[in-house]
Amino acid sequence: MTMKKITLLLMTLAIAATAQTVAQSSNANLQGLSLFFYDTFFDGDVELTPAFDANITNYTVNVSYFNSSIGGYGYIADSKATINSSSINNTGGTSFQFYKTLQVGENIITFIVTAEDSVTQKTYTLVVTREALQERAETINVTTPGTLRNYILEDDKLKITKLTITGNIDARDIYFLDSLSHLIELDLGDANIVAYEGIVGWWNSRLYSANELPENSFRLPYFTSIVLPKTLTSIGSAVLNFDVSALTSLTIPEGVTKIGYVFANYKRELTTLSLPSTLTEIGGDSFFYCDNLTTVINHNPNPIEIDCVFTCREQSFSNERTLYVPFGSGAAYREAHIWKLFNVVELPDVSDVSVVPSDTSVLLVWQPYDNAEGYKLLIYANEAHTELVCTLEYDSAGQLFNTILHRARTAQQTVSPSFTATVEHLLSGTTYYYTLQTLGASNALLSSQSGSFTTTGEQSNTGVVSPVGERSRTVACYSILGQKLPKEPESGIYIILYDNGTAKKFVK
C-alpha cells in the first residue's frame, strides 16, 4: 500500500468517527408520565399539575391522607437515553415504572434523563403532597337494629375516622360499616349484636346469629384499632380478611368460643394478639401473612387443636414469636401441635397479690414477673370501675414512674423480692376496687387481677380522711371523685388537703 493510499484511508476513518460523534443525540426529554394509586382500595389515574409537557420539568400532585403510596409509568423520548431515579423499580426499552411510599406532607420524586451524548441531562421533579389526617369522631347509640345507616349522611361516610357504637345492632349494621372506608378506629365494646333473618347485600336470605360477627365483615383497609363487643361469642369466616390494614394489636374478648376460617389474614402490621380463655376453635388459614406478629397471649389453660393457623410450614416458623400461656400450662403448650413452635412463656400467678387496708390507706404487695415490662395499678371508688381514685404505673423493676392522682398522696417502695404500693388519704370505712395489670412488650396486657377492699374504721360524712393534727394552710380542694376544684364550694361533698399532709372531708 502506497503512502497516498494510507493517508486516504486514515482520512476516511477520521471522517467516519467524526460523523459518528456528531450523530449522538442530545435528546434528554421524557415523552410521557402517568400516575396511579397503589392502594388496593383506590383505583384510577392521578392528574398532574400542570398537564405533562416535555418542556415542563416541575409538577405537583395533591392526594388524600388515605393514599399511602403512589406509582406510575414514564416514557423516554430517545431510546438511547437513560433514566435514573431512586423510585424506579422496573425499566424496559423506553418505558419505566416507579413507586413511592408517601409520608404526610411533601414527597419529592426526581427523574434524571441523560441523553445519548452522556453530557446533556434534564431533571423532572414531581412533588406529591399527602394531606394530614382530618379526624372526625362520632358516637352513635342504635336503638333499633338495622338502622345504623339512618344515623350517617351519605356525605359523611368518607369523613368519619373514629366511631363508637352502642345499643343493639345486627348483621345489616355490621356490613354497612364497610361503606365507611376511611374509618380508622372502631369501638363496639358496648354494642350488642342481635339475631337477624333476611337478605343483606348480595347474600341470600339466611339467619344471622346473635352475638356473632357475620362472615366476610370488617373489610376496611385502614383500621388501626378495633374493640369488639363484650357480649361476642363467635366470629364468622373471613372476618378482617383484608390486606391493607394498619392494625397493630387485636384482642378477642372473653366469651368468644369460635373463630371461623381465614380470620385476620394479611395483617402485616399486627404485632400483638390476645386470645380468651373461652376459645375452643380457630378455623384453618387464620392469621396467615401476619409477618410481624411476635406476641400471642393465650388465656386458655388447655391448648386447643389447631392446624394451618399462623403458618402451614413448621420450617418457616420463627421461635422469636412469644406465646404467653396461663400459669402452670407451659408444659402442655410445649407439646401441642403448632403451639410448640412458639417460645412458650407462662403468665404470672395472679393469686400472688396481697391487700392490706387500714383506716385511711391500703398496702398492696405482689410478686414480680420475669417477663413483665411494667405494671399498672388502678383503684376505683365504685364497682363499675368508672370513678378512678388513682393510677400508678411501674417499670419492670417496680419503680414508680407515672402517677395520676385523683385523691390524696401515694407512696411506693420496692422491697425485694416483692413489689409494694401504698395509697394514702382514702376514706375510712369505705369499699374500693382495684385492678393490677401486668404488661408485656408494647404495653400488651399479659394478665389482670381485680378485687376489692374496705378501709377500716367507721364511715362518717364529716369524718377525717387521714389523722388530723393541728390545722395549717389549705393546699388544695378536691371533689369526692378526686377532681381538683378551683376553690372551696359553697355546697356539696368535698375534701380539703392541708400543707401538713392531713386532709378532711366536708359535707355542706
C-alpha positions in Angstrom: 0.0 0.0 0.0 1.4 3.4 -1.0 1.7 6.3 1.4 -1.0 8.1 -0.5 -3.5 5.2 0.0 -2.6 5.0 3.7 -3.3 8.7 4.1 -6.6 8.4 2.3 -7.6 5.5 4.5 -6.8 7.4 7.7 -8.7 10.4 6.5 -11.7 8.2 5.7 -11.7 6.7 9.2 -11.4 10.1 10.8 -14.3 11.4 8.9 -16.4 8.3 9.9 -15.5 8.8 13.5 -16.4 12.4 13.4 -19.7 11.6 11.8 -20.5 9.0 14.5 -19.7 11.6 17.2 -21.9 14.2 15.6 -24.7 11.6 15.3 -25.0 11.1 19.1 -28.3 12.5 20.3 -28.7 15.3 22.9 -32.4 14.5 23.5 -32.9 14.2 27.3 -36.7 14.6 27.2 -39.4 12.4 28.7 -42.2 11.6 26.3 -44.8 10.9 28.9 -45.6 10.5 32.6 -48.7 8.9 34.2 -49.5 8.3 37.8 -51.9 5.9 39.6 -52.6 4.9 43.2 -51.0 1.7 44.6 -53.5 1.4 47.4 -55.8 -1.6 47.0 -58.9 0.5 47.9 -58.2 3.2 45.3 -58.2 2.9 41.5 -57.8 5.3 38.7 -55.3 7.7 37.3 -53.9 10.8 39.1 -53.8 14.2 37.3 -50.6 16.1 37.1 -50.5 19.8 37.5 -49.7 21.2 35.0 -50.5 18.6 32.3 -47.4 16.8 31.1 -45.3 18.6 28.6 -41.7 17.5 27.7 -40.5 21.1 28.1 -42.0 21.5 31.6 -39.9 19.9 34.3 -41.8 20.6 37.6 -45.1 19.0 38.5 -47.3 18.8 41.6 -49.9 16.3 42.8 -52.1 16.6 45.9 -53.5 13.4 47.4 -55.6 12.4 50.4 -54.2 11.1 53.7 -55.6 7.7 52.8 -53.3 7.5 49.7 -50.3 6.0 51.4 -48.4 5.2 48.2 -48.3 6.3 44.6 -46.8 4.8 41.4 -46.8 5.2 37.6 -45.2 4.8 34.2 -42.9 7.1 32.3 -41.5 7.1 28.7 -38.2 8.3 27.4 -38.3 10.2 24.1 -35.0 8.8 22.8 -34.4 5.1 23.2 -30.7 5.7 23.5 -31.1 8.0 26.6 -31.0 6.6 30.1 -33.2 7.3 33.2 -32.2 7.5 36.8 -34.5 7.8 39.9 -34.5 6.2 43.4 -38.2 5.5 42.9 -37.8 3.4 39.7 -38.5 -0.3 40.3 -38.6 -1.5 36.7 -37.3 -0.5 33.3 -37.6 -1.8 29.7 -36.8 -0.1 26.4 -38.1 3.4 26.5 -40.5 2.8 29.4 -40.0 2.6 33.1 -42.2 2.0 36.2 -41.9 3.8 39.6 -43.3 3.6 43.1 -43.1 5.6 46.3 -44.5 5.3 49.8 -45.9 8.6 50.9 -45.4 10.4 54.2 -47.7 13.1 55.3 -46.5 16.4 53.7 -44.3 16.8 50.7 -42.8 13.8 48.9 -40.3 14.6 46.1 -39.7 12.3 43.2 -37.0 13.2 40.7 -36.3 11.7 37.2 -32.9 12.4 35.7 -32.7 11.8 32.0 -29.2 11.6 30.4 -29.0 11.9 26.7 -27.0 9.5 24.4 -24.1 12.0 24.4 -23.7 11.4 28.1 -23.5 15.2 28.6 -27.0 16.5 28.2 -29.2 16.0 31.3 -32.7 17.1 32.2 -34.3 16.7 35.7 -38.0 16.3 36.0 -39.3 16.9 39.6 -42.6 15.6 40.9 -43.9 16.9 44.3 -46.6 14.7 45.8 -48.3 16.3 48.8 -50.2 13.9 51.1 -52.6 15.8 53.3 -52.8 15.4 57.1 -55.5 13.2 58.6 -58.7 15.2 59.2 -60.1 13.4 62.3 -63.7 13.2 63.0 -65.2 11.2 65.8 -68.8 10.1 66.2 -70.7 8.2 68.9 -74.0 6.6 67.9 -76.5 4.8 70.0 -78.5 2.5 67.8 -82.0 1.9 69.3 -83.4 -0.2 66.5 -81.2 -2.9 65.0 -80.6 -2.5 61.3 -80.9 1.3 61.3 -77.3 2.4 61.7 -77.3 3.8 58.1 -80.0 6.3 59.1 -77.6 8.0 61.5 -75.0 8.7 58.9 -75.4 11.1 56.0 -74.1 10.0 52.6 -71.7 12.9 52.6 -70.3 11.9 56.0 -69.3 8.3 55.0 -65.8 9.3 54.0 -65.4 11.9 56.8 -65.8 9.7 59.9 -62.5 8.3 61.1 -63.4 7.3 64.7 -66.7 5.7 65.5 -68.2 4.4 68.8 -71.4 2.4 68.6 -73.6 1.4 71.5 -77.1 -0.1 71.6 -78.4 -3.0 69.6 -77.1 -3.8 66.1 -77.4 -6.7 63.7 -75.7 -8.0 60.5 -77.1 -5.2 58.4 -75.4 -2.6 60.5 -72.1 -4.5 60.6 -72.0 -4.9 56.8 -72.9 -1.2 56.5 -69.6 -0.3 58.3 -67.7 -1.4 55.2 -69.0 1.7 53.4 -67.1 3.9 55.9 -63.9 3.4 54.0 -61.9 6.0 56.0 -62.7 4.5 59.4 -59.5 4.1 61.5 -60.8 3.4 65.0 -64.0 1.4 65.8 -65.3 0.8 69.3 -68.1 -1.8 69.6 -67.4 -2.7 73.2 -70.8 -1.7 74.5 -72.8 -2.7 71.4 -75.0 -5.8 71.4 -75.4 -7.9 68.2 -78.9 -9.3 67.9 -80.1 -12.0 65.6 -81.5 -11.2 62.1 -83.0 -13.2 59.4 -83.2 -11.9 55.8 -81.1 -10.6 52.9 -78.1 -8.5 53.4 -76.3 -7.1 50.3 -75.6 -9.8 47.8 -76.1 -12.6 50.3 -79.1 -14.9 50.1 -81.7 -14.8 52.8 -80.3 -16.5 55.9 -80.3 -16.4 59.7 -77.5 -14.3 61.2 -76.9 -15.4 64.8 -76.9 -13.2 67.8 -73.5 -12.3 69.3 -71.7 -13.3 66.2 -69.6 -11.3 63.7 -71.0 -12.3 60.3 -68.7 -13.8 57.7 -66.7 -11.5 55.3 -67.3 -8.5 57.6 -64.9 -5.7 58.6 -63.2 -5.4 55.2 -62.0 -2.0 56.0 -58.5 -1.1 54.8 -57.3 1.5 57.4 -58.1 0.0 60.8 -55.6 0.9 63.4 -57.8 0.0 66.4 -61.0 -2.1 66.9 -62.8 -3.0 70.1 -65.1 -6.0 69.7 -68.4 -6.3 71.6 -68.1 -7.6 75.2 -71.0 -9.9 74.5 -69.4 -11.5 71.4 -69.4 -15.3 71.4 -68.4 -16.3 67.8 -66.6 -14.8 64.8 -67.5 -15.9 61.3 -65.2 -16.9 58.5 -63.1 -14.4 56.5 -63.7 -11.6 59.0 -61.0 -8.9 59.0 -59.6 -10.6 55.9 -58.1 -7.6 54.1 -54.5 -6.8 53.3 -54.3 -3.0 53.7 -54.8 -2.7 57.5 -52.6 -0.9 59.9 -54.0 -2.8 62.9 -51.1 -3.4 65.3 -53.0 -5.0 68.2 -56.1 -7.2 68.4 -57.9 -8.6 71.5 -60.5 -11.2 71.2 -62.9 -10.7 74.2 -63.7 -13.3 76.9 -66.8 -15.2 75.9 -65.7 -15.9 72.3 -65.6 -19.7 71.7 -65.1 -19.9 68.0 -63.1 -18.1 65.3 -64.0 -19.1 61.7 -61.8 -19.9 58.8 -59.4 -17.3 57.2 -59.6 -14.8 60.0 -57.4 -11.7 60.1 -55.1 -12.6 57.2 -52.6 -10.2 55.7 -52.4 -8.1 58.9 -48.7 -7.3 58.2 -48.6 -4.6 60.9 -50.2 -6.8 63.6 -47.7 -7.4 66.4 -49.8 -8.5 69.4 -52.8 -10.9 69.6 -54.7 -11.7 72.8 -57.0 -14.8 72.8 -59.6 -15.5 75.5 -59.7 -18.4 78.0 -63.1 -19.4 76.5 -61.8 -20.0 73.0 -62.2 -23.6 71.8 -61.8 -23.4 68.0 -59.7 -21.4 65.5 -60.5 -22.1 61.8 -57.8 -23.0 59.4 -55.8 -20.5 57.4 -56.3 -17.8 60.1 -53.6 -15.2 60.9 -51.7 -16.0 57.7 -49.2 -13.5 56.4 -49.1 -11.7 59.8 -45.4 -11.3 59.3 -44.8 -9.1 62.3 -46.9 -11.0 64.8 -44.4 -11.5 67.6 -46.6 -11.7 70.7 -49.6 -14.0 71.3 -51.3 -14.1 74.7 -53.5 -17.2 75.1 -55.5 -17.2 78.3 -56.8 -20.7 77.7 -55.0 -23.2 80.1 -55.7 -26.0 77.7 -54.1 -25.9 74.2 -56.8 -26.2 71.6 -56.2 -28.3 68.5 -55.3 -26.1 65.5 -54.0 -26.7 62.0 -52.8 -24.3 59.3 -53.1 -21.4 61.7 -50.3 -18.8 61.9 -48.4 -20.8 59.3 -48.6 -24.1 57.3 -44.9 -24.8 57.3 -43.1 -25.6 60.5 -39.7 -24.9 59.0 -40.8 -21.3 58.2 -41.9 -20.6 61.7 -39.6 -18.4 63.9 -39.4 -19.1 67.6 -38.8 -15.4 68.0 -42.6 -15.3 68.4 -43.5 -15.5 72.0 -46.6 -17.3 73.3 -47.8 -16.4 76.8 -49.9 -19.0 78.5 -51.6 -19.3 81.9 -49.5 -20.2 84.9 -48.9 -24.0 85.1 -49.8 -24.7 81.4 -46.5 -24.2 79.8 -45.6 -27.9 79.5 -48.8 -28.8 77.7 -48.3 -26.0 75.1 -44.7 -27.0 74.5 -46.0 -30.4 73.4 -49.0 -29.2 71.3 -49.1 -29.1 67.5 -48.1 -25.6 66.2 -48.2 -24.1 69.6 -44.9 -25.7 70.4 -43.3 -23.7 67.6 -43.6 -20.6 69.8 -41.3 -19.5 72.5 -43.7 -20.5 75.3 -43.7 -18.4 78.5 -46.0 -18.8 81.4 -48.0 -15.8 82.7 -47.7 -14.8 86.4 -49.7 -16.5 89.1 -52.4 -13.8 89.6 -53.2 -15.2 93.1 -49.9 -13.7 94.4 -51.4 -10.3 95.3 -51.9 -9.3 99.0 -54.1 -6.4 100.0 -53.8 -4.9 103.5 -56.2 -2.0 104.2 -56.0 0.3 107.2 -58.1 3.2 108.4 -57.3 5.6 105.5 -54.8 3.8 103.4 -54.1 0.4 101.7 -50.9 -1.6 101.1 -50.8 -3.9 98.0 -48.0 -6.4 97.6 -47.3 -8.6 94.5 -44.6 -10.8 93.2 -42.5 -9.6 90.2 -42.9 -11.4 86.9 -39.7 -12.0 85.0 -41.2 -11.3 81.5 -43.1 -8.2 82.5 -42.2 -4.8 81.0 -44.2 -3.0 83.6 -47.3 -2.9 85.9 -50.3 -0.6 86.2 -52.4 -0.3 89.4 -55.8 1.3 89.2 -58.0 2.0 92.2 -61.7 2.9 91.8 -64.4 4.3 94.1 -67.1 2.1 92.5 -67.7 -1.4 91.4 -68.3 -0.4 87.8 -64.7 0.9 87.6 -65.8 4.3 86.3 -64.8 6.5 89.2 -61.0 6.5 89.3 -59.2 7.3 92.5 -55.6 6.9 91.2 -53.4 5.3 88.6 -49.9 4.1 89.4 -47.5 2.9 86.7 -44.4 0.9 87.4 -41.5 -0.2 85.3 -40.2 -3.8 85.3 -38.1 -3.2 88.4 -41.0 -2.0 90.4 -40.1 1.7 90.2 -43.0 4.1 90.1 -42.6 6.3 87.0 -46.0 7.8 86.5 -48.7 8.8 88.9 -52.2 10.2 88.2 -53.8 11.3 91.5 -57.4 11.8 91.9 -57.3 11.9 95.7 -54.6 12.4 98.3 -51.0 11.2 98.3 -49.4 7.9 97.2 -46.2 6.3 98.3 -44.2 3.5 96.7 -41.2 1.5 97.5 -39.6 -1.7 96.1 -39.0 -4.5 98.6 -37.2 -7.4 97.1 -38.4 -10.0 96.1 -41.9 -8.3 96.2 -43.2 -5.0 94.9 -45.4 -2.8 97.2 -47.7 0.2 96.7 -49.2 2.3 99.3 -52.2 4.6 98.6 -53.0 7.1 101.3 -55.8 9.6 102.2 -58.6 7.2 101.4 -61.9 7.4 103.2 -62.3 5.2 106.3 -65.0 2.6 106.3 -65.3 2.7 102.5 -65.1 -0.1 99.9 -62.7 0.4 97.0 -62.0 -1.7 93.9 -58.6 -2.3 92.3 -57.1 -3.8 89.1 -53.5 -4.8 88.8 -52.3 -5.2 85.2 -49.1 -7.0 84.2 -47.8 -5.5 80.9 -45.6 -7.0 78.3 -43.9 -5.5 75.2 -45.7 -2.6 73.6 -47.9 -2.5 76.7 -49.6 -5.7 75.8 -51.9 -6.8 78.7 -50.4 -10.1 79.9 -52.6 -10.6 82.9 -55.1 -8.7 85.1 -56.3 -9.2 88.6 -59.2 -7.3 90.1 -60.5 -7.3 93.6 -61.9 -5.1 96.4 -61.0 -3.9 99.9 -62.7 -2.0 102.6 -60.8 0.5 104.7 -61.2 0.1 108.5 -63.0 2.4 110.8 -66.4 4.0 110.6 -67.6 5.9 107.7 -68.7 9.5 108.5 -69.8 12.3 106.4 -67.7 14.7 108.4 -65.0 12.3 109.4 -61.3 12.8 109.0 -59.8 11.3 105.8 -56.4 10.9 107.5 -55.2 11.6 111.0 -55.6 15.3 111.6 -53.1 17.3 113.7 -53.0 21.0 114.0 -54.7 22.6 111.0 -52.5 24.5 108.7 -52.8 26.3 105.4 -55.1 24.8 102.7 -53.1 23.3 99.9 -55.9 22.1 97.6 -59.6 21.3 97.4 -60.9 18.2 95.7 -64.3 16.8 94.8 -65.4 13.4 96.1 -64.3 11.9 92.8 -60.8 13.4 93.2 -61.2 16.3 90.7 -59.2 19.4 91.8 -61.6 22.3 92.4 -60.6 26.0 91.9 -62.0 26.9 95.3 -63.9 25.6 98.2 -67.5 25.0 97.1 -70.5 26.5 98.9 -72.3 23.2 99.0 -71.8 19.5 98.3 -69.2 17.0 99.5 -65.5 17.9 99.1 -62.1 17.2 100.6 -59.6 19.8 101.8 -55.8 18.9 101.8 -53.6 20.8 104.2 -49.9 21.5 103.9 -49.1 19.3 107.0 -50.2 16.3 105.0 -53.6 15.9 106.5 -57.0 16.0 104.8 -60.6 16.3 105.8 -63.9 15.6 104.1 -66.7 18.2 104.4 -70.4 18.0 103.7 -72.4 21.2 103.2 
